[in-house]
Amino acid sequence: MMIRGKPDEDDYWNSSKFKAFTFDDEDDDFTRLKESKRAVNSIRSLVEEEDEEDDVEKVSWSGEPVGSISWSVKETESSIRSTGEVRDQSFPKIHTAPSLPKNSSGYSLSSLFKGKAKTGSFQSFSESFGDPSIRNYAPELRKPKSEYKDYVSDWTPEETVKRMQQGKVYSLEKFRSLQDKLLLLDEAVNAHDGNVITAVLIYLKKSLSKEILFRELITREIALRHYIHYLKEIGEQKLLVELFKSMDRTEDMALMQYRDHLNVRDENKKRDFLKNCLSFPFSPDDATHVQDHYTLLERQIIIEANDKQVESSGQADIFKKYPRKASILNMPIITTLYYSCFYHYGESDGTFSSPANIRKTFRISDKQFLLTCLGARAKLKAWFDVDALFTTKNWLGYTKKRSPIGFHRIVDILQKNNAPVQVLQDYVNLVEDVEQKISLAQKYKCHDVIINTYRDLKDRQQLIVYRGKVERGSSEYRKIEEILSNSQLRWKN
């Protein structure tokens, strides 16, 4: 290694291209500033090739050098206040390309000192970071796992059911295997939420064959009940029949097939359909019901055809006085009995339209028959027929009125059909409870019943009180006077 002498070393430093600054330098201020700028430019040339040399210092409108600390602080504050992109109007706007090259940086080392971009334009730090075209390429932080799960369907069956209950976004399509689908169904059942169970069953109905679905539902009673209810609601009768058949529930299958009669509009076709249903494997009670339904419709068709002909011919006075307002077809048994008591009362038991025949055929109870017949005959004001309903004879030939229902109910029915007071009094007298009898008599103004009841009770005071309620000089008033003046009666008060 060659050792230089002190004169040579001083010579080297004084003649160097990169002249160092010394305190004993005699150059003026302008020379020192120029040398410092050349040193900075030489550093920039090492980092950034082909960077255009600029010996003129740029200043802002306020007169401050671009890139100075005070200038950067003001630029940053201005950018924050405007919440947008603010550029110095003394410099041209930078148009950033939509894509950034991978092999070069958008900013040179010299731009850190002078705020000068590689393209030759100047830009502040606040402008650089506020540029939206640059922000678009900034890396984003990964979202938290809990938030990330809202956009992907990597939930477990339990998490999926919870999301369904909370009304959040969920997807069932990820459950592809049979095991996953059954786990999802079991979780829905354990959540005890009918809406969730039904939603899962709808997905299974679409994604599984009916044979596999039926087989798995047999061991899941709660899910099975929800599935049956869902199929009934949407009217999947055929699928329901197949489900019951696969489960060997023949009675339920027969009932579902019987229910199809509701879709048959023509009465004759419905009668034939019901006749075919008689061979279905119903339970004993259901078989009786279907048999009665078929028999009733068959009779209604016969009665309707006959009455329609009689009414049009004008042969019967009952149809002239009370024309029929509706057809009897497909009416309930009680409505049919009421119709029979109204238009065919008194016919022989051998006819299909006879009330007695209908009562016997369809096993109508005495109470139900009495109430229905009473309503029909009272509507016609046939009070003799009403009396005949309650009159019975004993083995000695004595007549007495009996009723399977309370006479107070009979009184209410008669009053609703505007029965005369004399008819009402006869049945109010038959009420056994004294207080109830007096209450009904006062309600319907049956004066004789009240007067006779107080007389039988030997209640003089109540009779005197009631005398003040009737019209003076009326028959009721005179009757009370006669009773009060009868010396043979022994009053209790």
Disulfide bonds with the S-S distance in Angstrom:
none
